[in-house]
Structure formats: C-alpha cells, structure tokens
Amino acid sequence: MMSLWSHYKYVFQLQFLRNAGFLIFMALIQILISVGIVIGFTYLIPAPDTKTILFLATGAPTIILIITGLVILPQQVGTAKSDGYMEFMRTWPVKRSVILGAETFMWIIITVPGIVVASLVAHFMFSPGYDISWTVVPALLMIALTSIGVGYGFSYLLSPTASLGISQVIIFGALMFSPVNFPMDRLPEWLQTLHEILPIYSMAEVMRASLATTTFDATLGNYINLLIWCVIGYGGAIIILNRK
C-alpha cells in the first residue's frame, strides 16, 4: 500500500509541476467562462424568469466540467502524444491506473474555483433559488470522473488531430444543442433520444438535482448512464496505456 501511495504522490508531483503554469491559466479562464455563462447568457433573454436563471446557474458548473474533461484534457493528451511524452509515461514503473488517478485529481482541482465563483455570482446577483442537497459533492465527483474518463478514452484512442476535432464539436454541441442551460423538451425528438444515450444530459440532470433539489430531480437512469460512460472511458484509457 505504501508503495502504491508513494507512486501516486510521485506521479502527481511530476504531472503537476510539468503543467502548473497551464493549470493556473486554465483555472482563471474557467472562472471567466463560468461567470460569462451565468451573466452573459441573460443578455440573450429579454426578461429571464427565476427558473431560467436557475437553469443557467446550475448549468454553469456542468459546462466547466465538460470543458475540462472533454475539451481541455484531450488537447493536452494530444500535445503529450505529439511531444513523445506519452511514450515516456509508458516507461514509468507504476500501474497505469495510478497515472490516470493522479492526473484525474489534478484536473478536478482546477475546476473547483470556477464552480465556486459561478455559484456565488449567481447567488448574490440573481438569487436563483439554490437548495443544495447533501449529494452535491458526490454528484460533482461523479460528473467530473465521467467527463474526464470519456475525455481520456477518446483522446488516447484517436490521433491528436481527431481528438481536437471531436473536442471542438463537443463544446459547440454542449453550449448550443445540449439541455444543460435549458430544458430537454425544447429539442427535437431525435436529439432528445440521442441525449438519453450520451452522458451530457445526465451530467446536467445530476448537477441540477444536487444544487436545486426541490426544483429538479435526477433519475436512477441518469446515474447509471454516467457510471457506464465513466467505466468505458477509464477502461479504454488503461487498455491503451498498457498497449506495448
């Protein structure tokens, strides 16, 4: 156990020191994005009601986690592939799950400032009606792990160019065509069906249910959906890292 823990600390320190400047920069960018979603989107709506504001306020943390796991992380993995850093990681005498675990914790850390700031700004500016449940921390972790796991899965599997293309499609789709900042019933039926399978809608539902528990509900299916995508993402990444 001590050997596993020492490996974890070594990998975390190595990865954090390698990416420290970039991570600080991305944390600041995420704060700006989260505040922009809460405040900026209200300019698109002439007279937003309380429920609309609540959708934006509870959607902002989900967007931050999506951007981190499905956009920024794949770009970093693509850079590591191009630089030969991934081949270097394969030479480390540690379990591949330790590498992913240490990196995952590092990525989760940089999402916290944006989530906290977005929630505080929404609360003090709009009073959207938060009703925070005890499930908020498990929900955040589950959404973060799913987003990061899926990001690892497709970025390790695909080429850097393909990963970049998919990440750009994801962020565009998440902001414009995913029921994160608005209700699902506004979308056409075929897109609703697609979102029942993909993880983004379930991420938004779980987040809403934890931040405004008296207004929104998350089903068991939403949690199962996230668990399946999380296992697929991390499982695929570990298999690829173990590939000779």
C-alpha contacts under 8 A as a table, 3 or more apart, distances in Angstrom:
res1	aa1	res2	aa2	distance
1	M	4	L	5.08
1	M	5	W	6.19
2	M	5	W	5.01
2	M	6	S	6.02
3	S	6	S	5.11
3	S	7	H	6.12
4	L	7	H	5.12
4	L	8	Y	6.19
4	L	98	V	7.80
5	W	8	Y	4.99
5	W	9	K	6.25
6	S	9	K	5.13
6	S	10	Y	6.11
7	H	10	Y	5.10
7	H	11	V	6.13
7	H	94	V	6.48
7	H	98	V	7.25
8	Y	11	V	5.29
8	Y	12	F	6.06
8	Y	98	V	5.70
8	Y	99	I	7.26
8	Y	101	G	7.75
8	Y	102	A	6.07
9	K	12	F	5.12
9	K	13	Q	6.04
9	K	102	A	7.63
10	Y	13	Q	5.28
10	Y	14	L	6.10
11	V	14	L	5.10
11	V	15	Q	6.07
11	V	98	V	7.65
11	V	99	I	6.31
11	V	102	A	6.36
12	F	15	Q	5.27
12	F	16	F	5.87
12	F	99	I	7.83
12	F	102	A	4.89
12	F	103	E	6.52
12	F	106	M	7.35
13	Q	16	F	5.13
13	Q	17	L	5.98
14	L	17	L	5.42
14	L	18	R	6.19
15	Q	18	R	5.09
15	Q	19	N	6.22
15	Q	103	E	6.99
16	F	19	N	5.23
16	F	20	A	5.38
16	F	106	M	6.93
17	L	20	A	5.14
19	N	22	F	5.37
19	N	23	L	5.95
20	A	23	L	5.17
20	A	24	I	6.27
21	G	24	I	5.37
21	G	25	F	6.33
22	F	25	F	5.11
22	F	26	M	6.13
23	L	26	M	5.04
23	L	27	A	6.08
23	L	110	I	6.62
24	I	27	A	5.11
24	I	28	L	6.46
24	I	110	I	7.45
25	F	28	L	5.28
25	F	29	I	6.31
26	M	29	I	4.89
26	M	30	Q	6.03
26	M	110	I	7.43
27	A	30	Q	5.14
27	A	31	I	6.38
27	A	110	I	5.23
27	A	111	T	6.59
27	A	113	P	6.76
27	A	114	G	6.78
28	L	31	I	5.14
28	L	32	L	6.51
28	L	114	G	7.61
29	I	32	L	5.16
29	I	33	I	6.20
30	Q	33	I	4.94
30	Q	34	S	5.97
30	Q	64	I	6.45
30	Q	111	T	7.31
30	Q	114	G	5.34
31	I	34	S	5.22
31	I	35	V	6.20
31	I	113	P	6.59
31	I	114	G	4.07
31	I	115	I	7.52
31	I	117	V	6.56
31	I	118	A	7.06
32	L	35	V	5.27
32	L	36	G	5.96
32	L	114	G	7.67
33	I	36	G	4.92
33	I	37	I	6.20
33	I	64	I	7.75
33	I	114	G	7.99
34	S	37	I	5.22
34	S	38	V	6.46
34	S	60	A	5.45
34	S	61	P	7.09
34	S	63	I	7.72
34	S	64	I	6.69
34	S	114	G	6.03
34	S	115	I	7.14
34	S	117	V	7.69
34	S	118	A	5.29
35	V	38	V	5.23
35	V	39	I	5.99
35	V	40	G	7.63
35	V	60	A	7.96
35	V	117	V	7.33
35	V	118	A	5.23
35	V	121	V	7.04
36	G	39	I	5.25
36	G	40	G	4.76
36	G	41	F	7.12
37	I	40	G	5.45
37	I	41	F	5.45
37	I	56	L	6.83
37	I	60	A	6.10
38	V	41	F	6.20
38	V	42	T	7.05
38	V	53	I	7.65
38	V	56	L	5.53
38	V	57	A	5.68
38	V	60	A	6.59
38	V	118	A	6.93
38	V	121	V	7.87
38	V	122	A	6.35
39	I	42	T	5.59
39	I	43	Y	7.40
39	I	122	A	7.83
40	G	43	Y	5.60
40	G	44	L	7.55
41	F	44	L	5.41
41	F	45	I	7.17
41	F	56	L	7.73
42	T	45	I	5.27
42	T	46	P	7.58
42	T	48	P	6.63
42	T	53	I	7.61
43	Y	46	P	6.74
45	I	48	P	5.68
48	P	52	T	5.77
48	P	53	I	6.49
49	D	52	T	5.36
49	D	53	I	6.40
50	T	53	I	5.12
50	T	54	L	6.10
50	T	128	P	5.71
50	T	129	G	7.71
51	K	54	L	4.87
51	K	55	F	6.19
51	K	128	P	7.28
52	T	55	F	5.12
52	T	56	L	6.43
52	T	182	F	7.34
53	I	56	L	5.11
53	I	57	A	6.01
53	I	126	F	7.28
53	I	128	P	5.79
54	L	57	A	4.92
54	L	58	T	5.97
54	L	128	P	4.95
54	L	129	G	6.85
54	L	130	Y	7.66
55	F	58	T	5.36
55	F	59	G	5.74
55	F	180	V	7.45
55	F	181	N	5.13
55	F	182	F	6.02
55	F	208	R	7.72
56	L	59	G	4.94
56	L	60	A	6.09
56	L	180	V	7.96
56	L	181	N	4.99
56	L	182	F	7.54
57	A	60	A	5.66
57	A	61	P	7.79
57	A	118	A	7.28
57	A	119	S	6.51
57	A	122	A	5.82
57	A	128	P	7.21
58	T	61	P	6.33
58	T	62	T	7.33
58	T	119	S	7.80
58	T	181	N	7.73
58	T	204	A	7.88
58	T	207	M	6.64
58	T	208	R	5.43
58	T	211	L	6.55
58	T	212	A	7.79
59	G	62	T	5.24
59	G	63	I	6.27
59	G	180	V	5.23
59	G	181	N	5.05
59	G	204	A	6.40
59	G	207	M	7.59
59	G	208	R	7.27
60	A	63	I	5.10
60	A	64	I	6.31
60	A	115	I	7.38
60	A	118	A	6.80
60	A	181	N	7.66
61	P	64	I	5.09
61	P	65	L	6.41
61	P	114	G	7.48
61	P	115	I	5.00
61	P	118	A	7.25
61	P	119	S	7.84
61	P	207	M	7.78
62	T	65	L	5.21
62	T	66	I	6.15
62	T	143	I	7.75
62	T	180	V	7.33
62	T	203	M	6.67
62	T	204	A	5.93
62	T	207	M	6.76
63	I	66	I	4.97
63	I	67	I	6.02
63	I	174	A	7.42
63	I	175	L	7.70
63	I	180	V	7.62
64	I	67	I	5.17
64	I	68	T	6.16
64	I	111	T	6.66
64	I	114	G	7.10
64	I	115	I	7.11
65	L	68	T	5.06
65	L	69	G	6.05
65	L	111	T	6.63
65	L	143	I	7.25
65	L	144	A	5.77
65	L	147	S	6.65
66	I	69	G	5.38
66	I	70	L	5.41
66	I	71	V	7.10
66	I	144	A	7.91
66	I	147	S	5.89
66	I	171	I	7.68
66	I	174	A	7.93
66	I	200	I	7.88
67	I	70	L	5.59
67	I	71	V	4.92
67	I	72	I	6.16
67	I	171	I	6.70
68	T	71	V	5.87
68	T	72	I	5.12
68	T	73	L	6.04
68	T	107	W	7.21
68	T	111	T	7.24
68	T	147	S	7.76
68	T	148	I	7.31
69	G	72	I	6.41
69	G	73	L	5.38
69	G	74	P	7.43
69	G	107	W	7.82
69	G	144	A	7.18
69	G	147	S	4.71
69	G	148	I	3.96
69	G	149	G	7.39
69	G	150	V	7.44
69	G	151	G	5.28
69	G	152	Y	7.87
70	L	73	L	6.32
70	L	74	P	6.37
70	L	147	S	6.02
70	L	148	I	6.56
70	L	150	V	7.02
70	L	151	G	4.63
70	L	167	S	5.97
70	L	170	I	7.16
70	L	171	I	7.86
71	V	74	P	5.74
71	V	75	Q	6.52
71	V	151	G	7.45
71	V	164	L	7.80
71	V	167	S	4.68
71	V	168	Q	6.89
71	V	170	I	7.37
71	V	171	I	6.82
72	I	75	Q	5.25
72	I	76	Q	6.36
72	I	167	S	7.98
73	L	76	Q	5.06
73	L	77	V	6.19
73	L	148	I	7.39
73	L	151	G	6.47
73	L	152	Y	7.36
74	P	77	V	4.97
74	P	78	G	6.05
74	P	151	G	5.75
74	P	152	Y	6.62
74	P	154	F	7.80
74	P	155	S	5.02
74	P	160	P	8.00
74	P	163	S	6.15
74	P	164	L	6.94
74	P	167	S	7.04
75	Q	78	G	5.03
75	Q	79	T	6.29
75	Q	155	S	7.91
75	Q	160	P	7.32
75	Q	163	S	7.07
75	Q	164	L	5.99
75	Q	167	S	7.85
76	Q	79	T	5.04
76	Q	80	A	6.21
77	V	80	A	4.95
77	V	81	K	6.22
77	V	86	M	7.97
77	V	152	Y	7.78
77	V	155	S	6.37
77	V	156	Y	7.13
77	V	160	P	7.60
78	G	81	K	5.11
78	G	82	S	6.27
78	G	155	S	6.81
78	G	159	S	7.16
78	G	160	P	4.21
78	G	161	T	7.59
78	G	163	S	7.06
78	G	164	L	7.63
79	T	82	S	5.09
79	T	83	D	6.07
79	T	160	P	7.17
80	A	83	D	5.17
80	A	84	G	6.07
80	A	85	Y	4.80
80	A	86	M	5.54
81	K	84	G	5.21
81	K	85	Y	6.05
81	K	86	M	5.33
81	K	87	E	7.48
81	K	160	P	7.17
82	S	85	Y	7.64
82	S	160	P	7.43
83	D	86	M	7.88
84	G	87	E	5.44
84	G	88	F	6.53
85	Y	88	F	4.88
85	Y	89	M	6.27
86	M	89	M	4.98
86	M	90	R	6.44
87	E	90	R	5.15
87	E	91	T	6.93
88	F	91	T	5.43
88	F	92	W	7.20
89	M	92	W	5.42
90	R	241	L	6.74
90	R	242	N	7.54
94	V	98	V	6.78
94	V	99	I	7.56
95	K	98	V	5.32
95	K	99	I	6.92
96	R	99	I	5.18
96	R	100	L	6.47
96	R	238	I	6.06
96	R	241	L	6.55
96	R	242	N	6.96
97	S	100	L	5.14
97	S	101	G	5.90
97	S	238	I	6.58
98	V	101	G	4.98
98	V	102	A	6.06
99	I	102	A	5.38
99	I	103	E	6.22
100	L	103	E	5.18
100	L	104	T	5.88
100	L	238	I	7.94
101	G	104	T	5.10
101	G	105	F	6.32
102	A	105	F	5.36
102	A	106	M	6.43
103	E	106	M	5.03
103	E	107	W	6.29
104	T	107	W	5.16
104	T	108	I	6.18
104	T	145	L	7.48
104	T	148	I	6.91
105	F	108	I	5.10
105	F	109	I	6.28
106	M	109	I	5.29
106	M	110	I	6.88
107	W	110	I	5.52
107	W	111	T	6.89
107	W	148	I	7.97
108	I	111	T	5.41
108	I	112	V	6.93
108	I	144	A	6.70
109	I	112	V	5.65
110	I	113	P	6.67
110	I	114	G	7.90
111	T	114	G	5.69
111	T	115	I	6.36
112	V	115	I	5.26
112	V	116	V	6.11
113	P	116	V	5.25
113	P	117	V	6.02
114	G	117	V	5.23
114	G	118	A	5.95
115	I	118	A	5.28
115	I	119	S	6.16
116	V	119	S	5.28
116	V	120	L	6.19
117	V	120	L	5.15
117	V	121	V	6.02
118	A	121	V	5.23
118	A	122	A	6.11
119	S	122	A	5.22
119	S	123	H	6.09
120	L	123	H	5.04
120	L	124	F	6.15
121	V	124	F	5.42
121	V	125	M	5.85
121	V	126	F	8.00
122	A	125	M	5.38
122	A	126	F	5.48
122	A	127	S	6.55
122	A	128	P	6.88
123	H	126	F	5.70
123	H	127	S	4.54
123	H	128	P	6.25
123	H	129	G	7.76
123	H	130	Y	7.57
124	F	127	S	5.89
127	S	130	Y	7.64
129	G	212	A	7.14
130	Y	211	L	5.82
130	Y	212	A	4.97
131	D	210	S	7.86
131	D	211	L	5.71
131	D	212	A	4.37
131	D	213	T	5.64
131	D	214	T	6.56
132	I	136	V	6.79
132	I	210	S	5.75
132	I	211	L	4.34
132	I	212	A	5.65
132	I	213	T	6.37
133	S	136	V	5.72
133	S	209	A	7.78
133	S	210	S	4.99
133	S	211	L	6.26
133	S	212	A	7.36
133	S	213	T	6.03
134	W	137	V	7.23
134	W	210	S	7.35
135	T	138	P	5.43
135	T	139	A	5.83
135	T	210	S	5.63
136	V	139	A	5.05
136	V	140	L	6.07
136	V	207	M	7.36
136	V	210	S	4.77
136	V	211	L	6.52
137	V	140	L	5.13
137	V	141	L	6.21
138	P	141	L	5.12
138	P	142	M	6.02
139	A	142	M	5.10
139	A	143	I	6.11
139	A	206	V	6.27
139	A	207	M	6.31
139	A	210	S	6.83
140	L	143	I	5.26
140	L	144	A	5.97
140	L	207	M	6.99
141	L	144	A	5.03
141	L	145	L	5.94
142	M	145	L	5.18
142	M	146	T	6.10
142	M	226	L	7.30
142	M	227	L	7.80
143	I	146	T	5.16
143	I	147	S	6.08
143	I	203	M	5.60
143	I	206	V	7.89
143	I	207	M	7.88
143	I	226	L	7.15
144	A	147	S	5.19
144	A	148	I	5.98
145	L	148	I	5.19
145	L	149	G	5.67
145	L	230	C	6.42
146	T	149	G	5.05
146	T	150	V	6.05
146	T	199	P	7.96
146	T	226	L	5.96
146	T	227	L	7.09
146	T	229	W	6.22
146	T	230	C	4.24
146	T	233	G	7.53
147	S	150	V	5.40
147	S	151	G	6.13
147	S	230	C	7.42
148	I	151	G	4.95
148	I	152	Y	6.13
149	G	152	Y	5.15
149	G	153	G	6.14
149	G	229	W	7.72
149	G	230	C	5.32
149	G	231	V	7.50
149	G	232	I	7.75
149	G	233	G	4.45
149	G	234	Y	4.85
149	G	237	A	7.89
150	V	153	G	4.91
150	V	154	F	6.41
150	V	229	W	6.61
150	V	230	C	6.31
150	V	232	I	7.28
150	V	233	G	4.17
150	V	234	Y	6.98
151	G	154	F	5.76
151	G	155	S	6.01
151	G	233	G	7.10
152	Y	155	S	5.28
152	Y	156	Y	5.82
152	Y	233	G	6.30
152	Y	234	Y	6.77
152	Y	237	A	5.81
153	G	156	Y	5.59
153	G	157	L	6.23
153	G	232	I	7.41
153	G	233	G	4.29
153	G	234	Y	6.13
153	G	235	G	7.65
153	G	236	G	5.34
153	G	237	A	4.77
154	F	157	L	4.99
154	F	158	L	5.88
154	F	163	S	6.85
154	F	233	G	7.43
154	F	237	A	7.95
155	S	158	L	5.41
155	S	159	S	7.17
155	S	160	P	7.10
155	S	163	S	5.27
156	Y	159	S	7.69
156	Y	237	A	6.01
156	Y	240	I	6.68
156	Y	241	L	7.85
157	L	236	G	7.81
157	L	237	A	7.43
157	L	240	I	6.92
158	L	162	A	5.99
158	L	163	S	5.96
159	S	162	A	5.25
159	S	163	S	6.12
160	P	163	S	5.09
160	P	164	L	6.11
161	T	164	L	5.18
161	T	165	G	6.31
162	A	165	G	5.10
162	A	166	I	6.21
163	S	166	I	5.19
163	S	167	S	6.08
164	L	167	S	5.17
164	L	168	Q	6.31
165	G	168	Q	5.30
165	G	169	V	6.42
166	I	169	V	5.09
166	I	170	I	6.13
167	S	170	I	5.01
167	S	171	I	6.34
168	Q	171	I	5.37
168	Q	172	F	6.28
169	V	172	F	5.22
169	V	173	G	5.98
170	I	173	G	5.06
170	I	174	A	5.86
171	I	174	A	5.03
171	I	175	L	6.18
172	F	175	L	5.45
172	F	176	M	6.08
172	F	177	F	7.70
173	G	176	M	5.31
173	G	177	F	4.88
173	G	178	S	6.07
174	A	177	F	5.93
174	A	178	S	4.86
174	A	179	P	7.89
174	A	180	V	7.23
174	A	200	I	7.39
175	L	178	S	6.44
175	L	180	V	7.61
175	L	181	N	7.84
177	F	187	L	7.65
178	S	181	N	7.79
178	S	184	M	7.82
178	S	195	H	7.53
178	S	200	I	7.17
178	S	201	Y	6.78
179	P	182	F	5.13
179	P	183	P	5.48
179	P	184	M	4.98
179	P	187	L	7.89
179	P	201	Y	6.01
179	P	204	A	7.38
180	V	183	P	7.44
180	V	200	I	7.63
180	V	201	Y	6.56
180	V	204	A	5.24
180	V	205	E	7.95
182	F	186	R	7.64
183	P	186	R	6.10
184	M	187	L	5.92
184	M	192	Q	6.66
185	D	188	P	7.58
185	D	192	Q	7.57
187	L	191	L	6.25
187	L	192	Q	6.18
188	P	191	L	5.46
188	P	192	Q	6.31
189	E	192	Q	4.96
189	E	193	T	6.22
190	W	193	T	5.16
190	W	194	L	6.34
191	L	194	L	4.96
191	L	195	H	6.20
192	Q	195	H	5.13
192	Q	196	E	6.36
193	T	196	E	5.17
193	T	197	I	6.93
194	L	197	I	5.40
194	L	198	L	6.30
195	H	198	L	4.91
195	H	199	P	7.09
195	H	200	I	7.00
195	H	201	Y	5.73
196	E	199	P	7.61
196	E	201	Y	6.87
196	E	202	S	7.54
197	I	225	N	7.38
198	L	201	Y	7.03
198	L	202	S	7.84
198	L	225	N	7.91
199	P	202	S	5.31
199	P	203	M	6.15
199	P	225	N	6.43
199	P	226	L	5.94
199	P	229	W	6.87
200	I	203	M	5.04
200	I	204	A	6.37
201	Y	204	A	5.15
201	Y	205	E	6.21
202	S	205	E	5.01
202	S	206	V	6.08
202	S	218	A	7.91
202	S	222	N	4.73
202	S	223	Y	7.14
202	S	225	N	6.89
202	S	226	L	6.72
203	M	206	V	5.36
203	M	207	M	6.17
203	M	222	N	7.58
203	M	226	L	7.18
204	A	207	M	5.13
204	A	208	R	6.06
205	E	208	R	5.17
205	E	209	A	6.09
205	E	216	F	7.63
205	E	217	D	7.06
205	E	218	A	5.38
205	E	222	N	7.21
206	V	209	A	5.21
206	V	210	S	6.34
206	V	217	D	7.69
206	V	218	A	5.33
206	V	222	N	6.96
206	V	223	Y	7.36
207	M	210	S	5.29
207	M	211	L	6.28
208	R	211	L	5.27
208	R	212	A	5.70
208	R	213	T	7.19
208	R	216	F	6.04
208	R	217	D	7.48
208	R	218	A	7.84
209	A	212	A	5.45
209	A	213	T	4.65
209	A	214	T	7.83
209	A	215	T	7.49
209	A	216	F	4.89
209	A	217	D	4.91
209	A	218	A	5.61
210	S	213	T	5.47
212	A	215	T	5.55
212	A	216	F	6.09
213	T	216	F	5.50
213	T	217	D	6.59
214	T	217	D	7.80
218	A	222	N	6.34
218	A	223	Y	7.88
219	T	222	N	5.32
219	T	223	Y	7.02
220	L	223	Y	5.31
220	L	224	I	6.28
221	G	224	I	5.01
221	G	225	N	5.94
222	N	225	N	5.10
222	N	226	L	6.41
223	Y	226	L	5.21
223	Y	227	L	6.21
224	I	227	L	5.02
224	I	228	I	6.15
225	N	228	I	5.30
225	N	229	W	6.36
226	L	229	W	5.25
226	L	230	C	5.98
227	L	230	C	5.06
227	L	231	V	6.19
228	I	231	V	5.29
228	I	232	I	6.20
229	W	232	I	5.07
229	W	233	G	6.03
230	C	233	G	5.20
230	C	234	Y	6.22
231	V	234	Y	5.45
231	V	235	G	5.63
232	I	235	G	5.19
232	I	236	G	5.92
233	G	236	G	5.37
233	G	237	A	6.25
234	Y	237	A	5.03
234	Y	238	I	6.14
235	G	238	I	5.30
235	G	239	I	6.27
236	G	239	I	5.16
236	G	240	I	6.24
237	A	240	I	5.19
237	A	241	L	6.12
238	I	241	L	5.05
238	I	242	N	6.11
239	I	242	N	5.18
239	I	243	R	6.32
240	I	243	R	5.07
